[in-house]
Amino acid sequence: MNRTRTMIIAAVLAVAALAGNGCTTPSGTGGVEVQKPRTYGQSLIYGYETHAVVNNTAATLAKNGIITKDDAVRVLGMTNIGRSGLDAAMRTGCPAMEAYLKAPKDQRGQEPACLSNLPPGAVERLQLAVGAIDQAFTFVNSFKKGQQ
Amino acid sequence: MKLTTEQQLALILGLVGQGVEAFATLQRVSATIQQRNAEGRDVTMDDLRGSVERSDASIETLESVIAGMK
């Protein structure tokens, strides 16, 4: 049973790694076709989605006693830093989103989310935020090694 | 650490569910990007909103689990 559990954890984290590395991994890495983000908005989406995957993975590991409360708090702290960076990058490059997120959900928004002419430093800010999320992902992923 | 059979089963189900969710995320994001690239435009406000909401929900999930831990 313990061996089965280890194999499942490894498989789950491998799948999560593929999802989480989408921002930095060339298309097609790992045998799964991953569309590499080409635009600022696409990179933002990858950042937010990876943030969700890391938090949800940590929640599952914590709920089942694989990581301690301190580890879970540490993951949350790391992902919160990345999330703050993503929010700042969104405010910089996609200023209309702030009001849109507060608007009623039935208001459809099919127009482009981000500016076509980005302010100076916006891309670098976004890269830093995604880097912080990647670090949190690496931290969560390290528990796989602890299980083997 | 010794887990009971029930705990092991819960763990397996939880992690398989997480793996499915991670894979679904990968597919969803890839599909969105592929579609927007084919259309020759950037992601829409709706695309980004969905990702922000999933990110928000994950914070609540992890905070709730942490709050329930000793």
Backbone of each chain as ProteinMPNN parsed JSONL, in Angstrom:
{"seq_chain_A": "MNRTRTMIIAAVLAVAALAGNGCTTPSGTGGVEVQKPRTYGQSLIYGYETHAVVNNTAATLAKNGIITKDDAVRVLGMTNIGRSGLDAAMRTGCPAMEAYLKAPKDQRGQEPACLSNLPPGAVERLQLAVGAIDQAFTFVNSFKKGQQ", "coords_chain_A": {"N_chain_A": [[0.834, -1.205, 0.0], [1.973, 1.189, 0.79], [3.881, 1.534, -1.176], [2.263, 1.772, -3.393], [0.999, 4.151, -2.765], [3.16, 5.924, -2.866], [3.799, 5.764, -5.557], [1.509, 6.837, -6.695], [1.539, 9.431, -5.674], [3.87, 10.355, -6.902], [3.058, 10.249, -9.583], [0.923, 12.053, -9.59], [2.199, 14.449, -8.87], [3.92, 14.696, -10.984], [2.192, 15.171, -13.104], [1.094, 17.542, -12.176], [3.396, 19.054, -12.256], [3.854, 19.331, -14.971], [1.723, 20.941, -15.648], [2.275, 23.15, -14.061], [4.746, 24.038, -14.998], [4.265, 25.212, -17.351], [4.707, 27.86, -18.036], [7.384, 28.224, -18.476], [8.372, 26.14, -19.859], [9.362, 24.728, -22.926], [7.188, 24.277, -25.743], [5.626, 21.126, -25.958], [7.288, 19.672, -24.278], [7.971, 16.838, -22.293], [6.256, 15.129, -23.5], [3.672, 15.906, -23.579], [1.575, 18.089, -25.252], [2.176, 21.367, -24.813], [0.988, 24.56, -24.893], [2.979, 27.241, -25.367], [3.083, 30.286, -23.575], [2.545, 33.268, -25.367], [1.948, 35.883, -25.165], [1.544, 38.772, -23.008], [-0.868, 38.622, -21.543], [-1.434, 35.882, -21.753], [0.712, 34.811, -20.326], [0.101, 35.815, -17.833], [-2.244, 34.398, -17.283], [-1.222, 31.781, -17.149], [0.342, 32.138, -14.873], [-1.599, 32.665, -12.837], [-3.108, 30.304, -12.974], [-1.184, 28.377, -12.37], [-0.562, 29.143, -9.816], [-2.948, 28.42, -8.551], [-2.867, 25.632, -8.89], [-0.602, 24.944, -7.357], [-1.365, 25.763, -4.75], [-3.665, 24.157, -4.381], [-2.571, 21.604, -4.578], [-0.869, 21.626, -2.363], [-2.809, 21.854, -0.39], [-4.114, 19.391, -0.61], [-2.022, 17.645, 0.064], [-1.52, 18.494, 2.67], [-3.959, 18.041, 3.927], [-3.99, 15.33, 4.018], [-1.973, 14.705, 5.681], [0.62, 14.575, 4.691], [2.286, 16.74, 4.439], [3.38, 19.098, 6.911], [1.626, 21.441, 9.076], [3.173, 23.742, 9.29], [4.676, 23.571, 6.93], [2.63, 23.826, 5.058], [1.745, 26.395, 5.637], [3.997, 27.759, 4.92], [4.086, 27.283, 2.162], [1.756, 28.646, 1.446], [2.516, 31.234, 2.134], [4.578, 31.654, 0.288], [3.215, 31.394, -2.158], [1.422, 33.451, -1.888], [3.072, 35.672, -2.083], [3.854, 35.461, -4.739], [1.341, 35.702, -5.913], [0.624, 38.327, -5.203], [2.473, 39.656, -6.737], [1.587, 38.925, -9.284], [-0.886, 40.207, -9.305], [-0.069, 42.85, -9.174], [1.292, 43.008, -11.588], [-0.833, 42.609, -13.301], [-2.401, 44.879, -12.804], [-0.698, 46.757, -13.851], [-0.271, 46.036, -16.565], [-2.759, 45.386, -17.53], [-4.91, 47.333, -17.01], [-7.689, 47.723, -17.103], [-8.815, 45.504, -16.027], [-9.151, 45.549, -13.271], [-11.482, 46.99, -12.573], [-13.243, 45.448, -14.031], [-13.197, 42.953, -12.729], [-14.612, 43.529, -10.493], [-17.1, 43.946, -11.396], [-20.531, 42.851, -12.081], [-21.025, 39.299, -12.61], [-22.406, 38.515, -14.864], [-21.799, 40.233, -16.846], [-20.35, 40.14, -19.828], [-17.003, 39.829, -20.981], [-15.402, 40.06, -23.633], [-13.47, 41.483, -24.815], [-9.96, 42.301, -25.429], [-7.826, 41.654, -22.642], [-5.518, 42.963, -21.835], [-3.148, 45.708, -22.236], [-1.979, 46.742, -25.46], [0.29, 48.186, -25.858], [2.623, 47.942, -23.622], [3.475, 49.31, -20.398], [6.763, 50.49, -19.394], [8.789, 48.055, -17.781], [6.762, 46.327, -17.109], [6.716, 43.697, -18.145], [8.98, 42.599, -16.944], [8.212, 42.703, -14.274], [6.128, 40.916, -14.269], [7.501, 38.569, -14.905], [9.022, 38.218, -12.594], [7.028, 37.691, -10.731], [5.939, 35.287, -11.71], [8.181, 33.742, -11.408], [8.333, 33.587, -8.625], [6.086, 32.047, -8.08], [6.859, 29.711, -9.359], [8.949, 28.962, -7.686], [7.569, 28.299, -5.369], [6.204, 26.15, -6.373], [8.3, 24.37, -6.86], [9.072, 23.918, -4.252], [6.79, 22.607, -3.191], [6.855, 20.4, -4.822], [9.115, 19.152, -3.916], [8.376, 17.514, -1.878], [7.661, 15.203, -2.987], [10.04, 13.832, -3.361], [10.637, 13.3, -0.749], [8.852, 11.343, -0.201], [9.709, 9.123, -1.485]], "CA_chain_A": [[0.0, 0.0, 0.0], [2.853, 2.339, 0.869], [4.51, 1.67, -2.483], [1.215, 2.296, -4.272], [0.8, 5.559, -2.421], [4.307, 6.662, -3.378], [3.683, 5.835, -7.023], [0.421, 7.764, -7.038], [2.028, 10.789, -5.387], [4.814, 10.702, -7.971], [2.292, 10.488, -10.817], [0.146, 13.291, -9.425], [3.095, 15.605, -8.902], [4.455, 14.82, -12.348], [1.15, 15.845, -13.902], [1.03, 18.931, -11.702], [4.601, 19.74, -12.728], [3.637, 19.69, -16.375], [0.824, 22.099, -15.664], [2.923, 24.29, -13.423], [5.899, 24.52, -15.738], [3.826, 25.695, -18.651], [5.177, 29.208, -18.325], [8.789, 28.282, -18.807], [8.774, 24.941, -20.581], [9.044, 24.805, -24.346], [6.039, 23.5, -26.188], [5.847, 19.72, -26.25], [8.135, 19.021, -23.296], [7.361, 15.815, -21.465], [5.352, 14.299, -24.259], [2.343, 16.521, -23.591], [1.651, 19.334, -26.015], [1.892, 22.532, -23.987], [1.059, 25.806, -25.648], [3.808, 28.199, -24.646], [2.476, 31.617, -23.613], [3.202, 34.181, -26.3], [1.624, 37.27, -24.857], [1.491, 39.168, -21.59], [-2.095, 38.076, -20.957], [-1.288, 34.426, -21.648], [1.626, 34.538, -19.21], [-0.648, 36.082, -16.606], [-3.138, 33.256, -17.068], [-0.389, 30.684, -16.659], [0.723, 32.446, -13.493], [-2.74, 32.464, -11.934], [-3.497, 28.883, -12.955], [-0.141, 27.641, -11.646], [-0.783, 29.503, -8.413], [-4.06, 27.59, -8.069], [-2.421, 24.232, -8.831], [0.317, 24.791, -6.219], [-2.153, 25.835, -3.502], [-4.552, 22.994, -4.262], [-1.72, 20.44, -4.304], [-0.449, 21.738, -0.96], [-3.982, 21.571, 0.451], [-4.322, 17.937, -0.624], [-0.934, 17.016, 0.829], [-1.691, 18.845, 4.084], [-5.176, 17.387, 4.423], [-3.716, 13.906, 4.202], [-0.872, 14.529, 6.621], [1.916, 14.375, 4.036], [3.103, 17.883, 4.851], [2.948, 19.646, 8.199], [0.969, 22.748, 9.032], [4.208, 24.743, 9.015], [4.985, 23.504, 5.496], [1.486, 24.378, 4.321], [1.776, 27.854, 5.85], [5.125, 28.266, 4.123], [3.638, 27.287, 0.759], [0.792, 29.742, 1.289], [3.281, 32.484, 2.146], [5.301, 31.78, -0.986], [2.287, 31.634, -3.268], [0.844, 34.791, -1.697], [4.03, 36.644, -2.636], [3.703, 35.384, -6.199], [0.027, 36.218, -6.284], [0.692, 39.793, -5.119], [3.211, 40.087, -7.926], [0.701, 38.777, -10.45], [-1.896, 41.273, -9.238], [0.601, 44.114, -9.542], [1.555, 42.942, -13.037], [-2.117, 42.779, -13.994], [-2.793, 46.292, -12.713], [0.182, 47.533, -14.724], [-0.423, 45.725, -17.996], [-4.176, 45.162, -17.884], [-5.558, 48.191, -16.012], [-9.164, 47.651, -17.138], [-9.267, 44.295, -15.336], [-9.491, 45.811, -11.871], [-12.908, 47.335, -12.542], [-13.996, 44.319, -14.583], [-13.309, 41.894, -11.717], [-15.604, 43.955, -9.488], [-18.399, 44.076, -12.071], [-21.353, 41.629, -12.006], [-20.471, 38.214, -13.42], [-23.102, 38.311, -16.138], [-21.271, 41.16, -17.847], [-19.337, 39.424, -20.587], [-15.845, 40.644, -21.34], [-14.668, 39.367, -24.703], [-12.416, 42.351, -25.351], [-8.638, 41.942, -24.897], [-7.687, 42.029, -21.235], [-4.307, 43.731, -21.525], [-2.743, 46.767, -23.159], [-1.075, 46.289, -26.519], [1.564, 48.873, -25.57], [2.82, 47.779, -22.183], [4.362, 50.284, -19.769], [8.105, 49.955, -19.111], [8.932, 47.265, -16.559], [5.62, 45.43, -16.869], [7.096, 42.31, -18.444], [9.928, 42.162, -15.915], [7.433, 42.507, -13.051], [5.382, 39.66, -14.43], [8.468, 37.463, -14.835], [9.376, 38.032, -11.179], [5.876, 37.059, -10.062], [5.871, 33.888, -12.153], [9.33, 33.086, -10.775], [7.977, 33.303, -7.228], [5.152, 30.908, -8.104], [7.674, 28.538, -9.706], [9.692, 28.559, -6.478], [6.598, 27.618, -4.499], [5.929, 24.854, -6.994], [9.472, 23.524, -6.599], [9.007, 23.558, -2.831], [5.756, 21.576, -3.037], [7.314, 19.212, -5.556], [10.194, 18.49, -3.176], [7.801, 16.52, -0.977], [7.639, 13.939, -3.732], [11.298, 13.14, -3.06], [10.544, 12.83, 0.623], [7.965, 10.18, -0.141], [10.297, 7.979, -2.196]], "C_chain_A": [[0.87, 1.257, 0.0], [3.514, 2.619, -0.479], [3.503, 2.255, -3.492], [1.032, 3.786, -4.043], [1.934, 6.415, -3.001], [4.207, 6.836, -4.887], [2.609, 6.836, -7.434], [0.86, 9.212, -6.795], [2.969, 11.245, -6.495], [4.07, 11.046, -9.257], [1.546, 11.813, -10.751], [1.056, 14.511, -9.543], [3.723, 15.79, -10.277], [3.463, 15.543, -13.249], [1.064, 17.309, -13.504], [2.236, 19.722, -12.185], [4.451, 20.178, -14.174], [2.747, 20.921, -16.475], [1.546, 23.335, -15.145], [4.073, 24.865, -14.201], [5.527, 25.102, -17.083], [4.41, 27.036, -19.032], [6.6, 29.216, -18.864], [9.242, 27.103, -19.665], [8.419, 25.057, -22.054], [7.886, 23.891, -24.717], [6.431, 22.059, -26.461], [6.709, 18.993, -25.243], [7.353, 17.979, -22.517], [6.34, 14.984, -22.197], [3.939, 14.838, -24.303], [2.465, 17.866, -24.297], [1.223, 20.509, -25.136], [2.047, 23.779, -24.842], [1.848, 26.823, -24.835], [3.16, 29.582, -24.716], [3.254, 32.543, -24.541], [3.003, 35.634, -25.909], [1.616, 37.503, -23.347], [0.278, 38.538, -20.899], [-2.01, 36.568, -20.775], [-0.37, 34.052, -20.481], [0.944, 34.786, -17.873], [-1.564, 34.901, -16.272], [-2.356, 32.054, -16.552], [-0.007, 30.903, -15.199], [-0.412, 32.165, -12.521], [-3.128, 30.985, -11.848], [-2.465, 28.048, -12.186], [-0.262, 27.901, -10.15], [-1.875, 28.602, -7.812], [-3.622, 26.131, -7.917], [-1.524, 24.008, -7.604], [-0.466, 24.791, -4.905], [-3.02, 24.588, -3.321], [-3.759, 21.717, -3.981], [-1.281, 20.454, -2.842], [-1.607, 21.414, -0.029], [-4.231, 20.072, 0.528], [-3.265, 17.23, 0.214], [-1.109, 17.275, 2.326], [-2.877, 18.097, 4.693], [-4.922, 15.915, 4.735], [-2.463, 13.65, 5.044], [0.481, 14.296, 5.998], [2.852, 15.544, 4.331], [2.518, 18.442, 6.145], [2.221, 20.971, 7.993], [1.987, 23.844, 8.699], [4.569, 24.767, 7.532], [3.865, 24.146, 4.674], [1.454, 25.898, 4.435], [2.893, 28.469, 5.009], [4.752, 28.333, 2.64], [2.697, 28.462, 0.523], [1.508, 31.089, 1.264], [3.984, 32.722, 0.821], [4.343, 32.106, -2.135], [1.614, 33.003, -3.132], [1.757, 35.878, -2.246], [3.9, 36.676, -4.159], [2.395, 35.978, -6.664], [0.003, 37.753, -6.233], [1.412, 40.359, -6.338], [2.367, 40.005, -9.184], [-0.336, 39.897, -10.482], [-1.295, 42.615, -9.652], [0.859, 44.15, -11.042], [0.265, 43.143, -13.817], [-2.555, 44.24, -13.956], [-1.968, 47.145, -13.669], [-0.145, 47.312, -16.201], [-1.857, 45.578, -18.464], [-5.045, 46.007, -16.949], [-7.082, 48.095, -15.989], [-9.697, 46.466, -16.333], [-9.741, 44.566, -13.908], [-10.985, 46.113, -11.736], [-13.75, 46.154, -13.018], [-14.218, 43.225, -13.549], [-14.346, 42.239, -10.652], [-17.006, 44.035, -10.09], [-19.199, 42.787, -11.924], [-20.878, 40.577, -13.005], [-21.152, 38.063, -14.775], [-22.645, 39.3, -17.218], [-20.124, 40.461, -18.583], [-18.203, 40.368, -20.976], [-15.008, 39.943, -22.39], [-13.588, 40.26, -25.333], [-11.062, 41.959, -24.751], [-8.448, 42.478, -23.482], [-6.562, 43.031, -21.003], [-3.992, 44.759, -22.605], [-1.864, 46.183, -24.263], [0.289, 46.974, -26.385], [1.791, 48.869, -24.065], [3.749, 48.856, -21.627], [5.734, 49.657, -19.502], [8.113, 49.174, -17.79], [7.824, 46.26, -16.322], [6.014, 43.969, -17.069], [8.038, 41.769, -17.358], [9.195, 41.864, -14.599], [6.671, 41.177, -13.106], [6.316, 38.457, -14.317], [8.865, 37.165, -13.388], [8.258, 37.298, -10.436], [5.781, 35.592, -10.421], [7.03, 33.098, -11.535], [9.033, 32.712, -9.329], [7.024, 32.109, -7.145], [5.923, 29.619, -8.421], [8.445, 28.025, -8.492], [8.776, 27.797, -5.524], [6.29, 26.238, -5.052], [7.071, 23.878, -6.731], [9.452, 23.033, -5.154], [7.976, 22.44, -2.604], [6.216, 20.267, -3.668], [8.375, 18.443, -4.783], [9.647, 17.426, -2.231], [7.665, 15.166, -1.666], [8.891, 13.136, -3.398], [11.273, 12.571, -1.652], [9.716, 11.57, 0.77], [8.615, 8.939, -0.734], [11.344, 7.285, -1.348]], "O_chain_A": [[0.573, 2.243, -0.674], [3.687, 3.771, -0.877], [3.841, 3.104, -4.317], [0.924, 4.573, -4.983], [1.696, 7.489, -3.555], [4.49, 7.906, -5.426], [2.777, 7.587, -8.395], [0.587, 10.099, -7.603], [2.88, 12.377, -6.97], [4.407, 12.015, -9.937], [1.531, 12.588, -11.708], [0.728, 15.481, -10.227], [4.021, 16.912, -10.684], [3.833, 16.405, -14.045], [0.975, 18.198, -14.35], [2.127, 20.91, -12.488], [4.876, 21.271, -14.549], [2.988, 21.821, -17.28], [1.441, 24.421, -15.715], [4.362, 26.056, -14.088], [6.405, 25.448, -17.873], [4.59, 27.326, -20.215], [6.978, 30.11, -19.621], [10.376, 27.08, -20.142], [7.301, 25.44, -22.397], [7.648, 22.866, -24.078], [7.441, 21.795, -27.113], [6.853, 17.775, -25.348], [6.209, 18.212, -22.128], [5.622, 14.203, -21.573], [3.089, 14.281, -24.997], [3.34, 18.673, -23.982], [0.056, 20.628, -24.764], [3.099, 24.019, -25.435], [1.433, 27.216, -23.745], [2.732, 30.011, -25.787], [4.483, 32.589, -24.494], [3.792, 36.505, -26.277], [1.671, 36.574, -22.542], [0.394, 37.99, -19.803], [-2.46, 36.035, -19.761], [-0.638, 33.103, -19.745], [1.175, 34.064, -16.903], [-1.643, 34.466, -15.123], [-2.791, 31.385, -15.614], [-0.031, 29.973, -14.393], [-0.214, 31.505, -11.501], [-3.44, 30.483, -10.768], [-2.824, 27.132, -11.446], [-0.088, 27.0, -9.33], [-1.73, 28.092, -6.701], [-3.964, 25.475, -6.933], [-1.666, 23.009, -6.9], [-0.259, 23.929, -4.052], [-3.094, 24.033, -2.225], [-4.217, 20.85, -3.237], [-1.314, 19.426, -2.165], [-1.415, 20.773, 1.005], [-4.525, 19.541, 1.599], [-3.58, 16.323, 0.984], [-0.876, 16.389, 3.148], [-2.808, 17.592, 5.814], [-5.563, 15.334, 5.611], [-1.962, 12.528, 5.11], [1.409, 13.867, 6.683], [4.063, 15.361, 4.457], [1.332, 18.283, 6.435], [2.204, 21.536, 6.899], [1.699, 24.757, 7.924], [4.747, 25.834, 6.945], [4.112, 24.899, 3.732], [1.174, 26.6, 3.464], [2.745, 29.561, 4.46], [5.06, 29.307, 1.954], [2.821, 29.182, -0.468], [1.16, 31.973, 0.482], [3.991, 33.835, 0.295], [4.617, 32.97, -2.968], [1.278, 33.637, -4.132], [1.293, 36.874, -2.801], [3.844, 37.737, -4.78], [2.339, 36.67, -7.68], [-0.568, 38.399, -7.112], [1.024, 41.387, -6.894], [2.416, 40.888, -10.041], [-0.627, 40.463, -11.536], [-1.912, 43.401, -10.37], [0.674, 45.179, -11.691], [0.266, 43.775, -14.874], [-3.025, 44.776, -14.959], [-2.46, 48.125, -14.229], [-0.276, 48.259, -16.977], [-2.135, 45.641, -19.661], [-5.833, 45.46, -16.178], [-7.701, 48.359, -14.958], [-10.88, 46.42, -15.996], [-10.631, 43.881, -13.404], [-11.663, 45.549, -10.878], [-14.828, 45.89, -12.485], [-15.295, 42.632, -13.49], [-14.889, 41.354, -9.991], [-17.988, 44.176, -9.361], [-18.618, 41.732, -11.669], [-20.398, 40.901, -14.091], [-20.557, 37.548, -15.722], [-23.066, 39.202, -18.37], [-19.059, 40.227, -18.011], [-18.421, 41.545, -21.262], [-14.01, 39.301, -22.065], [-12.888, 39.85, -26.259], [-11.016, 41.35, -23.681], [-8.852, 43.596, -23.163], [-6.635, 43.852, -20.089], [-4.496, 44.689, -23.726], [-1.101, 45.246, -24.03], [1.315, 46.404, -26.755], [1.229, 49.683, -23.332], [4.696, 49.27, -22.295], [5.851, 48.436, -19.396], [7.508, 49.6, -16.806], [7.93, 45.423, -15.425], [5.679, 43.111, -16.252], [7.903, 40.627, -16.917], [9.514, 40.899, -13.903], [6.59, 40.436, -12.127], [5.965, 37.447, -13.707], [9.024, 36.006, -13.005], [8.509, 36.408, -9.624], [5.569, 34.745, -9.553], [6.874, 31.928, -11.184], [9.433, 31.645, -8.863], [7.142, 31.269, -6.252], [5.668, 28.572, -7.827], [8.58, 26.819, -8.291], [9.164, 26.781, -4.948], [6.133, 25.276, -4.3], [6.843, 22.709, -6.42], [9.775, 21.879, -4.873], [8.253, 21.457, -1.916], [5.998, 19.182, -3.128], [8.527, 17.235, -4.961], [10.383, 16.527, -1.826], [7.566, 14.126, -1.015], [8.828, 11.926, -3.179], [11.818, 11.498, -1.392], [9.859, 10.824, 1.739], [8.137, 7.826, -0.519], [11.942, 6.302, -1.787]]}, "seq_chain_B": "MKLTTEQQLALILGLVGQGVEAFATLQRVSATIQQRNAEGRDVTMDDLRGSVERSDASIETLESVIAGMK", "coords_chain_B": {"N_chain_B": [[5.513, 7.752, 9.949], [2.354, 6.384, 10.248], [-0.354, 5.373, 8.401], [-3.859, 4.806, 8.568], [-5.953, 2.366, 6.879], [-8.202, 3.682, 5.89], [-7.293, 6.314, 5.857], [-5.259, 6.079, 3.997], [-6.707, 5.447, 1.726], [-8.223, 7.771, 1.465], [-6.192, 9.54, 0.963], [-5.161, 8.609, -1.482], [-7.398, 8.941, -3.147], [-7.716, 11.702, -2.918], [-5.306, 12.7, -3.988], [-5.317, 11.634, -6.553], [-7.523, 12.964, -7.523], [-6.501, 15.549, -7.395], [-4.468, 15.324, -9.28], [-5.945, 14.929, -11.593], [-7.229, 17.375, -11.682], [-5.039, 19.082, -12.052], [-4.171, 18.243, -14.543], [-6.402, 18.865, -16.035], [-6.301, 21.605, -15.806], [-3.978, 22.178, -17.225], [-4.796, 21.405, -19.786], [-6.966, 23.12, -20.185], [-5.811, 25.698, -20.107], [-3.989, 25.481, -22.182], [-5.753, 25.099, -24.312], [-7.136, 27.512, -24.342], [-5.087, 29.327, -24.978], [-4.294, 28.341, -27.439], [-6.591, 28.775, -28.928], [-6.863, 31.585, -28.812], [-4.484, 32.342, -30.051], [-4.957, 31.328, -32.594], [-6.991, 32.991, -33.326], [-5.601, 35.252, -33.501], [-5.321, 37.105, -31.456], [-5.025, 38.574, -28.134], [-5.55, 37.197, -24.822], [-8.881, 37.3, -23.451], [-10.893, 39.439, -21.305], [-12.669, 37.811, -19.93], [-11.343, 35.33, -20.046], [-9.115, 35.831, -18.427], [-10.342, 36.535, -16.076], [-11.526, 34.105, -15.229], [-9.251, 32.619, -14.556], [-8.197, 34.152, -12.48], [-10.223, 33.867, -10.617], [-10.112, 31.104, -10.065], [-7.644, 31.029, -8.916], [-8.1, 32.633, -6.65], [-9.944, 30.956, -5.327], [-8.314, 28.817, -4.684], [-6.682, 29.856, -2.724], [-8.473, 30.196, -0.633], [-9.128, 27.512, -0.229], [-6.662, 26.345, 0.638], [-6.148, 27.907, 2.896], [-8.301, 27.19, 4.46], [-7.819, 24.47, 4.934], [-5.435, 24.668, 6.368], [-6.351, 26.031, 8.62], [-7.813, 24.042, 9.808], [-5.935, 22.333, 10.731], [-3.838, 20.89, 13.33]], "CA_chain_B": [[4.086, 8.061, 9.951], [1.57, 5.218, 9.845], [-1.718, 5.763, 8.06], [-4.849, 3.725, 8.552], [-6.425, 2.055, 5.521], [-9.115, 4.759, 5.474], [-6.479, 7.494, 5.544], [-4.549, 5.81, 2.747], [-7.686, 5.538, 0.652], [-8.55, 9.197, 1.315], [-5.021, 10.171, 0.354], [-5.104, 8.221, -2.889], [-8.493, 9.61, -3.859], [-7.423, 13.141, -2.931], [-4.2, 13.001, -4.9], [-5.757, 11.361, -7.923], [-8.383, 14.104, -7.87], [-5.616, 16.698, -7.631], [-3.792, 15.09, -10.555], [-6.931, 15.173, -12.649], [-7.448, 18.824, -11.745], [-3.845, 19.692, -12.64], [-4.171, 17.929, -15.971], [-7.485, 19.661, -16.635], [-5.792, 22.982, -15.874], [-3.042, 22.204, -18.354], [-5.562, 21.331, -21.033], [-7.799, 24.316, -20.323], [-4.966, 26.842, -20.436], [-3.466, 25.248, -23.534], [-6.835, 25.299, -25.279], [-7.404, 28.964, -24.411], [-3.991, 29.978, -25.696], [-4.354, 27.893, -28.828], [-7.724, 29.449, -29.577], [-6.56, 33.022, -28.974], [-3.435, 32.467, -31.067], [-5.598, 31.091, -33.89], [-7.775, 34.195, -33.613], [-4.657, 36.353, -33.667], [-5.503, 38.141, -30.44], [-4.623, 38.233, -26.777], [-6.627, 36.64, -23.993], [-9.941, 38.258, -23.158], [-11.15, 39.701, -19.887], [-13.305, 36.604, -19.375], [-10.29, 34.316, -19.857], [-8.289, 36.196, -17.275], [-11.201, 36.501, -14.885], [-11.653, 32.716, -14.794], [-7.999, 32.209, -13.914], [-8.092, 34.87, -11.202], [-11.189, 33.266, -9.686], [-9.587, 29.799, -9.624], [-6.534, 31.354, -8.017], [-8.741, 33.066, -5.392], [-10.543, 29.792, -4.664], [-7.248, 27.965, -4.147], [-6.222, 30.472, -1.47], [-9.482, 29.842, 0.379], [-8.992, 26.077, 0.047], [-5.47, 26.072, 1.443], [-6.332, 28.552, 4.205], [-9.268, 26.406, 5.221], [-7.13, 23.249, 5.388], [-4.479, 25.072, 7.416], [-7.127, 26.373, 9.821], [-8.299, 22.8, 10.409], [-4.805, 21.494, 11.184], [-3.349, 21.175, 14.689]], "C_chain_B": [[3.316, 6.83, 9.461], [0.133, 5.646, 9.607], [-2.631, 4.553, 8.152], [-5.273, 3.478, 7.106], [-7.336, 3.162, 4.995], [-8.338, 5.997, 5.073], [-5.748, 7.309, 4.211], [-5.485, 5.945, 1.559], [-8.032, 7.002, 0.378], [-7.416, 9.921, 0.608], [-4.967, 9.885, -1.143], [-6.179, 8.943, -3.688], [-8.224, 11.104, -3.99], [-6.361, 13.493, -3.952], [-4.547, 12.686, -6.346], [-6.641, 12.503, -8.409], [-7.547, 15.329, -8.187], [-4.902, 16.557, -8.967], [-4.709, 15.361, -11.729], [-7.15, 16.671, -12.82], [-6.254, 19.518, -12.414], [-3.809, 19.451, -14.148], [-5.25, 18.737, -16.694], [-7.047, 21.114, -16.787], [-4.884, 23.142, -17.081], [-3.803, 22.247, -19.674], [-6.363, 22.607, -21.272], [-6.959, 25.524, -20.763], [-4.416, 26.693, -21.852], [-4.53, 25.544, -24.584], [-7.138, 26.781, -25.458], [-6.339, 29.659, -25.252], [-4.028, 29.618, -27.183], [-5.45, 28.652, -29.588], [-7.412, 30.921, -29.828], [-5.464, 33.233, -30.017], [-4.032, 32.29, -32.463], [-6.408, 32.317, -34.317], [-6.88, 35.411, -33.821], [-4.855, 37.458, -32.653], [-5.121, 37.627, -29.06], [-5.823, 37.664, -26.012], [-7.643, 37.727, -23.656], [-10.068, 38.467, -21.643], [-11.79, 38.477, -19.226], [-12.282, 35.509, -19.103], [-9.527, 34.595, -18.564], [-9.101, 36.127, -15.984], [-11.332, 35.063, -14.334], [-10.415, 32.258, -14.046], [-7.84, 32.881, -12.559], [-9.033, 34.238, -10.175], [-10.719, 31.899, -9.188], [-8.426, 29.999, -8.644], [-7.073, 31.785, -6.65], [-9.264, 31.859, -4.611], [-9.468, 28.917, -4.027], [-6.692, 28.534, -2.847], [-7.188, 30.09, -0.349], [-9.36, 28.372, 0.771], [-7.821, 25.799, 0.978], [-5.607, 26.7, 2.83], [-7.279, 27.735, 5.086], [-8.635, 25.113, 5.759], [-6.172, 23.581, 6.527], [-5.225, 25.356, 8.723], [-7.608, 25.12, 10.54], [-7.197, 21.909, 10.933], [-4.378, 21.883, 12.592], [-1.958, 21.774, 14.629]], "O_chain_B": [[3.598, 6.303, 8.386], [-0.517, 6.208, 10.488], [-2.232, 3.427, 7.854], [-4.986, 4.283, 6.22], [-7.266, 3.538, 3.825], [-8.664, 6.656, 4.086], [-5.632, 8.238, 3.412], [-5.111, 6.485, 0.517], [-8.125, 7.426, -0.774], [-7.64, 10.794, -0.231], [-4.758, 10.782, -1.96], [-5.915, 9.486, -4.761], [-8.472, 11.699, -5.039], [-6.497, 14.466, -4.693], [-4.119, 13.391, -7.26], [-6.528, 12.953, -9.55], [-7.841, 16.063, -9.131], [-4.744, 17.531, -9.702], [-4.302, 15.948, -12.732], [-7.245, 17.177, -13.938], [-6.428, 20.42, -13.234], [-3.461, 20.34, -14.925], [-5.044, 19.226, -17.805], [-7.379, 21.772, -17.773], [-4.996, 24.097, -17.85], [-3.482, 23.034, -20.564], [-6.437, 23.113, -22.392], [-7.342, 26.268, -21.666], [-4.381, 27.654, -22.621], [-4.249, 26.16, -25.612], [-7.367, 27.251, -26.572], [-6.648, 30.471, -26.124], [-3.823, 30.462, -28.054], [-5.259, 29.1, -30.719], [-7.663, 31.442, -30.915], [-5.512, 34.198, -30.781], [-3.668, 33.004, -33.398], [-6.501, 32.638, -35.502], [-7.339, 36.465, -34.261], [-4.589, 38.624, -32.945], [-4.923, 36.431, -28.845], [-6.951, 37.659, -26.505], [-7.312, 38.91, -23.587], [-9.447, 37.775, -20.836], [-11.474, 38.155, -18.081], [-12.334, 34.839, -18.071], [-9.328, 33.71, -17.732], [-8.6, 35.712, -14.939], [-11.257, 34.845, -13.125], [-10.516, 31.584, -13.021], [-7.399, 32.25, -11.598], [-8.678, 34.093, -9.005], [-10.906, 31.571, -8.016], [-8.256, 29.245, -7.686], [-6.565, 31.354, -5.615], [-9.06, 31.75, -3.401], [-9.68, 28.342, -2.959], [-6.277, 27.781, -1.967], [-6.769, 29.709, 0.744], [-9.474, 28.022, 1.946], [-7.968, 25.104, 1.984], [-5.221, 26.09, 3.827], [-7.079, 27.611, 6.294], [-8.886, 24.718, 6.897], [-6.107, 22.865, 7.526], [-4.775, 24.965, 9.8], [-7.79, 25.138, 11.758], [-7.464, 20.856, 11.512], [-4.526, 23.032, 13.007], [-1.373, 22.082, 15.668]]}, "name": "protein", "num_of_chains": 2, "seq": "MNRTRTMIIAAVLAVAALAGNGCTTPSGTGGVEVQKPRTYGQSLIYGYETHAVVNNTAATLAKNGIITKDDAVRVLGMTNIGRSGLDAAMRTGCPAMEAYLKAPKDQRGQEPACLSNLPPGAVERLQLAVGAIDQAFTFVNSFKKGQQMKLTTEQQLALILGLVGQGVEAFATLQRVSATIQQRNAEGRDVTMDDLRGSVERSDASIETLESVIAGMK"}
